[in-house]
Amino acid sequence: MPSLYVGVIGIGFGQQVHVPAFRADGRCQVRALCARTAERARAIADRLGVPEAHGAWQELVASPHLDVVSVAVPPALQPEIVIAAARAGKHVFCEKPAGPDVGRVEAMLEAVRRAGVCHAVDFLFGEIPAWQRAKEVLDSGALGRLRHAHLNWRKEIYAVRHRKVSWKLRQADGGGTLNSFVSHSLYYLEWLFGPAAEARCRLGPGGAESETQVDAWLDFTSGLRLILSVASDAYLGPGHRLEVYGDDGTLVLDNPGHDHAAGFRLLVARRPADALQTVLQPGPFPAGDVRVLPAARLVRRFVDGILHGASVAPNLEHGLRVQRLLDALRRADHTGRGETL
Ligand SMILES: NC(=O)c1ccc[n+]([C@@H]2O[C@H](COP(=O)([O-])OP(=O)(O)OC[C@H]3O[C@@H](n4cnc5c(N)ncnc54)[C@H](OP(=O)(O)O)[C@@H]3O)[C@@H](O)[C@H]2O)c1
């Protein structure tokens, strides 16, 4: 007998990652799915063996049979759903970025607090073993005082490659490189290095519905300066790489592959070594969508939080912090000046 019944809204990432991530926890049963039409939801629900299918998210959120609503829809739609779910007393697992702007994410946070429900946001890089090990190395002080860091994340996304008409390329719907990629980065950079204090930023190309390129520098309160360069229109781009240089050593997290979550290796060198040593190789990974693994770790903590009445990180407080940072980067691009974060 499961402890919690879950409804998933969205059959893209929702179908590929949320459903298996909740199914990986024996305390949960995925009982309902929702898409834009009942027919589409029914087709996927039948294929996955999920009993209920809805063509209107309002119906799913109001269902008395559900304890948890898990949301994977375009970010502009997410706040309305999360607020309604919280008001209906459901615990909410939602996607990043939490919403399209600070005001709406503040309203989400207020709604979940008022309802006293558990909430989590799927910033999943911190759930990947190589990233967890990197944090241990940084927290141990093994690199000494950190001098500077560099983040380079460049790939070409499907919507850009195929010139698709998609919310993923419209900032107003929560798309664009800042929302899709840099939201992850802002969360994991503060998780690794503590609070960021000031940013400068340039977005490109100008005049598009949303940026595909984000170049920024971030000064952290610790004194660390990080240069960030992220692009979602980089054909054969080098992947995702974070370099950290300290007085006593260097750390590199590197994923040259196309998969978002699989393929990270961790390299570290401490003086007097004259070369980086591989501390953690990627994998092995189970068959299927590799993003399920980190999402399932976060889901497990979320379910623990619900059953034991504890809060979970990352949650909508972190989602709101990231939203404020995203806004600050947009302002910095607009004004050309440094913005306090
Ligand atoms: N954490 C991560 O690493 C990660 C990775 C990828 C995506 N995401 C996030 O996941 C979310 C969804 O992304 P995606 O890639 O799955 O996008 P997608 O492929 O465009 O799918 C969006 C889904 O939302 C559904 N939807 C849209 N409007 C709806 C409505 N009014 N009522 C019910 N369902 C509605 C769509 O239904 P139809 O199928 O019927 O059109 C579709 O299934 C986004 O927030 C994205 O940022 C996170």
The ligand as a Gaussian input file, in Angstrom:
#p B3LYP/6-31G(d) Opt

LIG

0 1
 N       15.313000      19.901000     -14.215000
 C       15.763000      19.736000     -15.440000
 O       16.936000      19.437000     -15.657000
 C       14.817000      19.924000     -16.605000
 C       15.101000      19.382000     -17.855000
 C       14.147000      19.555000     -18.885000
 C       12.979000      20.273000     -18.648000
 N       12.778000      20.810000     -17.418000
 C       11.575000      21.608000     -17.125000
 O       10.409000      20.817000     -17.282000
 C        9.332000      21.651000     -17.703000
 C        8.707000      21.050000     -18.947000
 O        9.699000      20.967000     -19.951000
 P        9.529000      19.926000     -21.171000
 O       10.862000      19.776000     -21.761000
 O        8.807000      18.728000     -20.730000
 O        8.577000      20.786000     -22.129000
 P        7.599000      20.226000     -23.255000
 O        8.209000      19.035000     -23.914000
 O        7.174000      21.389000     -24.062000
 O        6.360000      19.669000     -22.423000
 C        5.504000      20.549000     -21.742000
 C        4.320000      19.730000     -21.253000
 O        3.420000      20.612000     -20.601000
 C        2.104000      20.260000     -21.009000
 N        1.223000      21.411000     -20.911000
 C        1.376000      22.634000     -21.482000
 N        0.311000      23.412000     -21.204000
 C       -0.516000      22.657000     -20.433000
 C       -1.774000      22.879000     -19.841000
 N       -2.401000      24.059000     -19.955000
 N       -2.350000      21.881000     -19.124000
 C       -1.722000      20.682000     -18.988000
 N       -0.527000      20.398000     -19.541000
 C        0.072000      21.377000     -20.257000
 C        2.248000      19.837000     -22.451000
 O        1.106000      19.060000     -22.812000
 P        0.934000      18.477000     -24.310000
 O        1.930000      17.365000     -24.403000
 O       -0.461000      17.999000     -24.363000
 O        1.248000      19.622000     -25.235000
 C        3.563000      19.063000     -22.411000
 O        3.322000      17.713000     -22.087000
 C        9.918000      23.042000     -17.914000
 O        9.712000      23.803000     -16.759000
 C       11.398000      22.784000     -18.069000
 O       12.202000      23.880000     -17.649000
 C       13.663000      20.634000     -16.415000

